[in-house]
Amino acid sequence: MGDFYTEQLVKRQKASSTTLIKAILIILTVLSVVLIFMIPFGIIGPVIMIALDVFLFRSMDVEYEYLFVNGSLDIDKIMAKSRRKNMFSMEMTDLEMMAPSGSPELRPYQGLKGIDYSSGMPGADTYELIVVNNGEKKKIIFEPNKTVCEGLKMLAPRKVFCK
């Protein structure tokens, strides 16, 4: 009866490099179609390019799902709203600290390289999780909503700093 469950979906912002890659792929596909008229076996090029376009365009559409259930936080990567991959899991016993990005509480952990599971939007309210897993410290950057943040704080009030 006292179970705590919440989930949040965060859409990853498309980077300018993603738009550039898509434009280059479309140009290469059009050029491969033109090659059909110059090379007798040129039909293979457009077929390969169209398959590559479909595969890469779908993998560039990314969302992250944060699932917090009774002290367990899972972050899944959802590609093209069809494929799901678990990127990160932790239990509350692994948590060393959670605070808003740039806060003074995180100064001792500045040297850690972070893995970003946020939307990537400028000005977003991101938080950093410092987790100890198998004796190794990891920094996870994510964008929890108020419910996820309060759920974490409820289970570890001295380790979690919310805005």
FIKOLZA-1660 file (N, C-alpha, C; in steps of 0.1 Angstrom, whole numbers, plus 5000, padded with zeros to 4 digits):
% residues 163
   i   px   py   pz ch aa at
   1 5008 4988 5000  A  M  N
   1 5000 5000 5000  A  M CA
   1 5009 5013 5000  A  M  C
   2 5021 5012 5006  A  G  N
   2 5029 5024 5007  A  G CA
   2 5039 5024 4995  A  G  C
   3 5036 5018 4984  A  D  N
   3 5045 5019 4973  A  D CA
   3 5046 5033 4966  A  D  C
   4 5058 5036 4962  A  F  N
   4 5060 5049 4955  A  F CA
   4 5064 5046 4941  A  F  C
   5 5056 5051 4931  A  Y  N
   5 5058 5049 4917  A  Y CA
   5 5056 5062 4909  A  Y  C
   6 5066 5065 4901  A  T  N
   6 5064 5077 4892  A  T CA
   6 5073 5075 4880  A  T  C
   7 5068 5080 4869  A  E  N
   7 5076 5079 4857  A  E CA
   7 5075 5093 4850  A  E  C
   8 5086 5095 4842  A  Q  N
   8 5086 5108 4835  A  Q CA
   8 5093 5106 4821  A  Q  C
   9 5088 5112 4811  A  L  N
   9 5093 5111 4797  A  L CA
   9 5100 5124 4793  A  L  C
  10 5112 5124 4789  A  V  N
  10 5119 5136 4785  A  V CA
  10 5124 5134 4771  A  V  C
  11 5120 5143 4762  A  K  N
  11 5124 5142 4748  A  K CA
  11 5137 5149 4746  A  K  C
  12 5146 5142 4740  A  R  N
  12 5160 5148 4737  A  R CA
  12 5159 5158 4725  A  R  C
  13 5164 5170 4728  A  Q  N
  13 5164 5180 4717  A  Q CA
  13 5173 5176 4706  A  Q  C
  14 5169 5178 4694  A  K  N
  14 5177 5175 4682  A  K CA
  14 5188 5185 4681  A  K  C
  15 5201 5180 4680  A  A  N
  15 5212 5189 4679  A  A CA
  15 5213 5194 4665  A  A  C
  16 5221 5205 4663  A  S  N
  16 5223 5210 4649  A  S CA
  16 5230 5200 4641  A  S  C
  17 5239 5192 4647  A  S  N
  17 5247 5182 4639  A  S CA
  17 5237 5171 4634  A  S  C
  18 5226 5169 4641  A  T  N
  18 5217 5159 4636  A  T CA
  18 5210 5164 4624  A  T  C
  19 5206 5176 4623  A  T  N
  19 5200 5182 4611  A  T CA
  19 5210 5182 4600  A  T  C
  20 5222 5185 4602  A  L  N
  20 5233 5184 4592  A  L CA
  20 5234 5170 4586  A  L  C
  21 5235 5160 4595  A  I  N
  21 5236 5146 4591  A  I CA
  21 5224 5142 4582  A  I  C
  22 5212 5146 4586  A  K  N
  22 5200 5143 4579  A  K CA
  22 5201 5149 4565  A  K  C
  23 5205 5162 4564  A  A  N
  23 5206 5168 4551  A  A CA
  23 5216 5161 4542  A  A  C
  24 5228 5157 4547  A  I  N
  24 5238 5151 4540  A  I CA
  24 5233 5137 4535  A  I  C
  25 5226 5130 4543  A  L  N
  25 5220 5117 4539  A  L CA
  25 5210 5118 4528  A  L  C
  26 5202 5129 4528  A  I  N
  26 5192 5131 4518  A  I CA
  26 5199 5135 4505  A  I  C
  27 5209 5143 4505  A  I  N
  27 5216 5147 4493  A  I CA
  27 5223 5134 4487  A  I  C
  28 5229 5126 4496  A  L  N
  28 5236 5114 4490  A  L CA
  28 5225 5104 4484  A  L  C
  29 5213 5104 4490  A  T  N
  29 5203 5095 4484  A  T CA
  29 5199 5100 4471  A  T  C
  30 5197 5113 4469  A  V  N
  30 5193 5119 4456  A  V CA
  30 5204 5116 4446  A  V  C
  31 5217 5118 4450  A  L  N
  31 5228 5115 4441  A  L CA
  31 5228 5101 4437  A  L  C
  32 5225 5092 4446  A  S  N
  32 5225 5078 4442  A  S CA
  32 5214 5074 4432  A  S  C
  33 5203 5081 4433  A  V  N
  33 5192 5079 4423  A  V CA
  33 5197 5084 4409  A  V  C
  34 5204 5095 4409  A  V  N
  34 5210 5100 4396  A  V CA
  34 5220 5090 4390  A  V  C
  35 5227 5083 4399  A  L  N
  35 5237 5074 4394  A  L CA
  35 5231 5062 4387  A  L  C
  36 5218 5059 4389  A  I  N
  36 5211 5048 4382  A  I CA
  36 5212 5050 4367  A  I  C
  37 5212 5062 4362  A  F  N
  37 5212 5065 4348  A  F CA
  37 5226 5064 4342  A  F  C
  38 5236 5065 4350  A  M  N
  38 5250 5065 4346  A  M CA
  38 5257 5051 4347  A  M  C
  39 5253 5044 4357  A  I  N
  39 5260 5031 4360  A  I CA
  39 5249 5020 4359  A  I  C
  40 5251 5009 4351  A  P  N
  40 5241 4999 4349  A  P CA
  40 5236 4992 4362  A  P  C
  41 5246 4990 4371  A  F  N
  41 5242 4984 4384  A  F CA
  41 5240 4994 4395  A  F  C
  42 5236 5006 4391  A  G  N
  42 5235 5017 4401  A  G CA
  42 5222 5016 4410  A  G  C
  43 5214 5006 4407  A  I  N
  43 5201 5004 4415  A  I CA
  43 5205 5000 4430  A  I  C
  44 5216 4995 4431  A  I  N
  44 5220 4990 4445  A  I CA
  44 5222 5002 4454  A  I  C
  45 5228 5013 4449  A  G  N
  45 5231 5025 4456  A  G CA
  45 5219 5031 4463  A  G  C
  46 5208 5034 4455  A  P  N
  46 5196 5040 4462  A  P CA
  46 5190 5031 4472  A  P  C
  47 5190 5018 4469  A  V  N
  47 5184 5008 4479  A  V CA
  47 5191 5009 4492  A  V  C
  48 5205 5009 4491  A  I  N
  48 5213 5009 4503  A  I CA
  48 5211 5023 4511  A  I  C
  49 5211 5033 4503  A  M  N
  49 5209 5047 4509  A  M CA
  49 5196 5048 4516  A  M  C
  50 5185 5044 4510  A  I  N
  50 5172 5045 4516  A  I CA
  50 5171 5037 4529  A  I  C
  51 5177 5025 4528  A  A  N
  51 5177 5016 4541  A  A CA
  51 5185 5023 4552  A  A  C
  52 5196 5029 4548  A  L  N
  52 5205 5036 4557  A  L CA
  52 5197 5049 4563  A  L  C
  53 5190 5056 4554  A  D  N
  53 5182 5068 4558  A  D CA
  53 5172 5064 4569  A  D  C
  54 5164 5053 4566  A  V  N
  54 5154 5049 4575  A  V CA
  54 5160 5045 4589  A  V  C
  55 5170 5037 4588  A  F  N
  55 5177 5033 4601  A  F CA
  55 5182 5045 4609  A  F  C
  56 5190 5054 4603  A  L  N
  56 5196 5065 4610  A  L CA
  56 5186 5075 4614  A  L  C
  57 5176 5078 4606  A  F  N
  57 5166 5088 4610  A  F CA
  57 5158 5083 4622  A  F  C
  58 5155 5070 4623  A  R  N
  58 5148 5065 4634  A  R CA
  58 5156 5065 4647  A  R  C
  59 5170 5063 4645  A  S  N
  59 5178 5062 4657  A  S CA
  59 5181 5076 4663  A  S  C
  60 5179 5087 4655  A  M  N
  60 5181 5101 4659  A  M CA
  60 5169 5106 4667  A  M  C
  61 5158 5100 4667  A  D  N
  61 5146 5104 4675  A  D CA
  61 5147 5097 4689  A  D  C
  62 5152 5105 4699  A  V  N
  62 5155 5099 4712  A  V CA
  62 5146 5105 4723  A  V  C
  63 5141 5097 4732  A  E  N
  63 5135 5101 4744  A  E CA
  63 5141 5093 4756  A  E  C
  64 5141 5099 4768  A  Y  N
  64 5145 5092 4780  A  Y CA
  64 5133 5091 4789  A  Y  C
  65 5132 5079 4795  A  E  N
  65 5121 5077 4805  A  E CA
  65 5128 5074 4818  A  E  C
  66 5124 5082 4828  A  Y  N
  66 5128 5080 4842  A  Y CA
  66 5117 5073 4849  A  Y  C
  67 5121 5061 4855  A  L  N
  67 5111 5053 4862  A  L CA
  67 5116 5051 4877  A  L  C
  68 5109 5057 4886  A  F  N
  68 5113 5056 4900  A  F CA
  68 5103 5048 4908  A  F  C
  69 5107 5036 4913  A  V  N
  69 5098 5027 4920  A  V CA
  69 5104 5023 4933  A  V  C
  70 5099 5027 4944  A  N  N
  70 5103 5022 4957  A  N CA
  70 5119 5022 4959  A  N  C
  71 5125 5032 4956  A  G  N
  71 5139 5034 4958  A  G CA
  71 5148 5029 4947  A  G  C
  72 5142 5025 4936  A  S  N
  72 5150 5021 4924  A  S CA
  72 5147 5030 4913  A  S  C
  73 5158 5036 4907  A  L  N
  73 5157 5045 4896  A  L CA
  73 5162 5039 4883  A  L  C
  74 5154 5038 4873  A  D  N
  74 5158 5033 4860  A  D CA
  74 5157 5044 4850  A  D  C
  75 5167 5045 4841  A  I  N
  75 5167 5054 4830  A  I CA
  75 5167 5046 4817  A  I  C
  76 5157 5047 4809  A  D  N
  76 5156 5040 4796  A  D CA
  76 5157 5050 4785  A  D  C
  77 5164 5045 4774  A  K  N
  77 5164 5053 4762  A  K CA
  77 5154 5047 4752  A  K  C
  78 5145 5056 4747  A  I  N
  78 5135 5051 4737  A  I CA
  78 5138 5058 4724  A  I  C
  79 5141 5049 4714  A  M  N
  79 5144 5054 4701  A  M CA
  79 5133 5052 4691  A  M  C
  80 5129 5063 4684  A  A  N
  80 5118 5063 4675  A  A CA
  80 5105 5057 4680  A  A  C
  81 5102 5059 4693  A  K  N
  81 5090 5055 4700  A  K CA
  81 5087 5040 4698  A  K  C
  82 5098 5032 4695  A  S  N
  82 5095 5018 4693  A  S CA
  82 5105 5009 4700  A  S  C
  83 5118 5013 4700  A  R  N
  83 5128 5005 4707  A  R CA
  83 5132 5011 4720  A  R  C
  84 5134 5002 4730  A  R  N
  84 5138 5007 4743  A  R CA
  84 5150 5000 4748  A  R  C
  85 5159 5007 4754  A  K  N
  85 5172 5002 4759  A  K CA
  85 5174 5008 4773  A  K  C
  86 5177 4999 4783  A  N  N
  86 5180 5004 4796  A  N CA
  86 5194 5009 4797  A  N  C
  87 5195 5022 4801  A  M  N
  87 5208 5029 4801  A  M CA
  87 5214 5029 4814  A  M  C
  88 5206 5030 4825  A  F  N
  88 5211 5032 4838  A  F CA
  88 5201 5027 4849  A  F  C
  89 5206 5020 4859  A  S  N
  89 5198 5016 4870  A  S CA
  89 5205 5018 4883  A  S  C
  90 5198 5021 4893  A  M  N
  90 5205 5023 4906  A  M CA
  90 5194 5020 4917  A  M  C
  91 5200 5016 4929  A  E  N
  91 5192 5015 4941  A  E CA
  91 5196 5027 4950  A  E  C
  92 5188 5030 4959  A  M  N
  92 5191 5041 4968  A  M CA
  92 5203 5039 4977  A  M  C
  93 5207 5026 4979  A  T  N
  93 5219 5023 4986  A  T CA
  93 5232 5028 4978  A  T  C
  94 5231 5029 4965  A  D  N
  94 5242 5033 4956  A  D CA
  94 5243 5048 4956  A  D  C
  95 5233 5055 4960  A  L  N
  95 5233 5070 4958  A  L CA
  95 5243 5076 4969  A  L  C
  96 5251 5085 4964  A  E  N
  96 5260 5092 4973  A  E CA
  96 5255 5107 4975  A  E  C
  97 5250 5113 4963  A  M  N
  97 5244 5126 4964  A  M CA
  97 5237 5129 4951  A  M  C
  98 5227 5138 4953  A  M  N
  98 5219 5143 4941  A  M CA
  98 5217 5158 4944  A  M  C
  99 5221 5166 4935  A  A  N
  99 5219 5181 4936  A  A CA
  99 5217 5187 4923  A  A  C
 100 5211 5200 4922  A  P  N
 100 5210 5207 4909  A  P CA
 100 5224 5209 4903  A  P  C
 101 5225 5208 4890  A  S  N
 101 5238 5211 4883  A  S CA
 101 5243 5224 4887  A  S  C
 102 5256 5225 4890  A  G  N
 102 5263 5237 4894  A  G CA
 102 5261 5241 4908  A  G  C
 103 5255 5233 4916  A  S  N
 103 5253 5237 4930  A  S CA
 103 5267 5235 4938  A  S  C
 104 5269 5242 4949  A  P  N
 104 5281 5240 4957  A  P CA
 104 5283 5226 4963  A  P  C
 105 5272 5219 4965  A  E  N
 105 5273 5206 4971  A  E CA
 105 5281 5196 4962  A  E  C
 106 5281 5199 4949  A  L  N
 106 5288 5190 4939  A  L CA
 106 5303 5194 4937  A  L  C
 107 5308 5204 4943  A  R  N
 107 5322 5207 4941  A  R CA
 107 5332 5196 4943  A  R  C
 108 5330 5187 4953  A  P  N
 108 5340 5176 4954  A  P CA
 108 5340 5166 4943  A  P  C
 109 5330 5167 4934  A  Y  N
 109 5328 5157 4923  A  Y CA
 109 5330 5163 4910  A  Y  C
 110 5337 5175 4909  A  Q  N
 110 5338 5182 4896  A  Q CA
 110 5346 5174 4886  A  Q  C
 111 5356 5166 4891  A  G  N
 111 5364 5159 4881  A  G CA
 111 5358 5147 4875  A  G  C
 112 5346 5143 4880  A  L  N
 112 5340 5131 4874  A  L CA
 112 5334 5135 4860  A  L  C
 113 5335 5126 4851  A  K  N
 113 5329 5128 4838  A  K CA
 113 5314 5123 4839  A  K  C
 114 5305 5132 4833  A  G  N
 114 5291 5129 4834  A  G CA
 114 5285 5123 4822  A  G  C
 115 5275 5114 4824  A  I  N
 115 5267 5108 4813  A  I CA
 115 5254 5116 4813  A  I  C
 116 5251 5122 4802  A  D  N
 116 5239 5131 4800  A  D CA
 116 5227 5123 4795  A  D  C
 117 5217 5122 4804  A  Y  N
 117 5204 5117 4800  A  Y CA
 117 5193 5127 4801  A  Y  C
 118 5196 5140 4798  A  S  N
 118 5186 5151 4799  A  S CA
 118 5181 5154 4785  A  S  C
 119 5173 5165 4784  A  S  N
 119 5167 5169 4771  A  S CA
 119 5178 5176 4763  A  S  C
 120 5188 5182 4769  A  G  N
 120 5198 5189 4762  A  G CA
 120 5194 5203 4759  A  G  C
 121 5183 5208 4764  A  M  N
 121 5178 5221 4761  A  M CA
 121 5186 5231 4770  A  M  C
 122 5190 5242 4764  A  P  N
 122 5197 5252 4773  A  P CA
 122 5187 5258 4783  A  P  C
 123 5192 5259 4795  A  G  N
 123 5184 5265 4806  A  G CA
 123 5175 5255 4813  A  G  C
 124 5176 5242 4809  A  A  N
 124 5168 5232 4816  A  A CA
 124 5173 5229 4830  A  A  C
 125 5163 5226 4839  A  D  N
 125 5167 5223 4853  A  D CA
 125 5173 5209 4854  A  D  C
 126 5186 5208 4853  A  T  N
 126 5192 5194 4853  A  T CA
 126 5197 5192 4867  A  T  C
 127 5198 5179 4871  A  Y  N
 127 5203 5175 4884  A  Y CA
 127 5215 5165 4881  A  Y  C
 128 5224 5164 4890  A  E  N
 128 5234 5154 4889  A  E CA
 128 5233 5144 4900  A  E  C
 129 5234 5132 4896  A  L  N
 129 5234 5120 4906  A  L CA
 129 5248 5116 4907  A  L  C
 130 5253 5114 4919  A  I  N
 130 5266 5108 4921  A  I CA
 130 5263 5095 4927  A  I  C
 131 5268 5084 4920  A  V  N
 131 5264 5071 4924  A  V CA
 131 5277 5063 4925  A  V  C
 132 5278 5054 4935  A  V  N
 132 5289 5045 4937  A  V CA
 132 5284 5031 4933  A  V  C
 133 5291 5026 4922  A  N  N
 133 5287 5013 4917  A  N CA
 133 5299 5004 4916  A  N  C
 134 5301 4994 4923  A  N  N
 134 5312 4985 4923  A  N CA
 134 5325 4993 4926  A  N  C
 135 5324 5002 4936  A  G  N
 135 5336 5010 4940  A  G CA
 135 5339 5021 4931  A  G  C
 136 5332 5023 4920  A  E  N
 136 5335 5033 4910  A  E CA
 136 5324 5044 4911  A  E  C
 137 5328 5057 4912  A  K  N
 137 5319 5068 4912  A  K CA
 137 5315 5072 4898  A  K  C
 138 5302 5074 4896  A  K  N
 138 5296 5079 4883  A  K CA
 138 5288 5091 4885  A  K  C
 139 5288 5100 4875  A  K  N
 139 5280 5112 4876  A  K CA
 139 5270 5110 4865  A  K  C
 140 5257 5111 4868  A  I  N
 140 5246 5110 4859  A  I CA
 140 5238 5123 4859  A  I  C
 141 5237 5129 4847  A  I  N
 141 5230 5142 4845  A  I CA
 141 5216 5138 4840  A  I  C
 142 5206 5143 4847  A  F  N
 142 5192 5140 4842  A  F CA
 142 5183 5152 4846  A  F  C
 143 5171 5151 4842  A  E  N
 143 5161 5162 4843  A  E CA
 143 5149 5158 4850  A  E  C
 144 5149 5155 4863  A  P  N
 144 5137 5149 4870  A  P CA
 144 5127 5160 4872  A  P  C
 145 5114 5156 4872  A  N  N
 145 5104 5166 4876  A  N CA
 145 5103 5166 4891  A  N  C
 146 5094 5174 4896  A  K  N
 146 5092 5176 4911  A  K CA
 146 5089 5163 4918  A  K  C
 147 5080 5155 4912  A  T  N
 147 5076 5143 4918  A  T CA
 147 5088 5133 4920  A  T  C
 148 5096 5131 4909  A  V  N
 148 5107 5122 4910  A  V CA
 148 5117 5127 4921  A  V  C
 149 5120 5140 4921  A  C  N
 149 5129 5146 4930  A  C CA
 149 5124 5145 4944  A  C  C
 150 5111 5147 4947  A  E  N
 150 5106 5145 4960  A  E CA
 150 5106 5131 4965  A  E  C
 151 5104 5121 4955  A  G  N
 151 5104 5107 4959  A  G CA
 151 5118 5103 4963  A  G  C
 152 5129 5108 4956  A  L  N
 152 5142 5105 4960  A  L CA
 152 5146 5112 4973  A  L  C
 153 5141 5124 4975  A  K  N
 153 5144 5131 4988  A  K CA
 153 5137 5124 5000  A  K  C
 154 5125 5118 4997  A  M  N
 154 5118 5111 5008  A  M CA
 154 5126 5099 5013  A  M  C
 155 5133 5092 5004  A  L  N
 155 5140 5081 5008  A  L CA
 155 5154 5084 5013  A  L  C
 156 5160 5095 5009  A  A  N
 156 5174 5098 5013  A  A CA
 156 5175 5113 5015  A  A  C
 157 5169 5119 5026  A  P  N
 157 5168 5133 5028  A  P CA
 157 5181 5140 5030  A  P  C
 158 5191 5133 5035  A  R  N
 158 5204 5140 5037  A  R CA
 158 5213 5139 5024  A  R  C
 159 5209 5131 5014  A  K  N
 159 5217 5130 5002  A  K CA
 159 5211 5137 4990  A  K  C
 160 5199 5141 4991  A  V  N
 160 5192 5147 4979  A  V CA
 160 5189 5161 4982  A  V  C
 161 5193 5170 4973  A  F  N
 161 5190 5185 4974  A  F CA
 161 5182 5189 4962  A  F  C
 162 5169 5192 4965  A  C  N
 162 5160 5197 4954  A  C CA
 162 5158 5212 4955  A  C  C
 163 5154 5217 4944  A  K  N
 163 5152 5232 4943  A  K CA
 163 5138 5235 4950  A  K  C
% end
